[in-house]
Amino acid sequence: MNRRTTLVTAAIATLTTGLALTGCSTSDSDAKSKPELKVSDAFMPQPVGDMAGGFLTVKNSGGTADKLTSVTSPLSDDVQIHETKDQKMRRVESFDIPANGELKLERGGSHIMFMKIKEQPKKGQKVTVELHFEKSDPVKLELPVMEQTHTSKQHQH
Ligand code: CU
């Protein structure tokens, strides 16, 4: 039984390696050297007061790391990116988006922070944001406004 399990594991490892190699050879050399970003799970909990938070995931399927360097939005002239350490938030200059990895902005962790918001978006509305990266082109998207307690479906806790 043990031996059989080992064989199966080896077969899977071979298969996975084969797939990875195929993936590389089908993309041209230029694509391989660029970050390939995709944004998902974006939302804003309905804000209370004059600040709002934004959460999303940026997946990078490219072989090169990138950085989220800033966020802009019509909702605020001062949109910051914050990390949370020891339950205190701190402004940062950028967030790393590792090669073949992801950047997760989620409740209790790193987030986008909209200071002195110009209006109070309500649940069901959308807030336009533009994400700026060190290497990739800016990405414009809309954050759906959710109830205050909303968390991403893929939250692991
Ligand atoms: Cu914050």
Residues whose N, C-alpha, C, O or C-beta is under 5 A from the ligand:
A	BS01	CU	H82 M89 M113
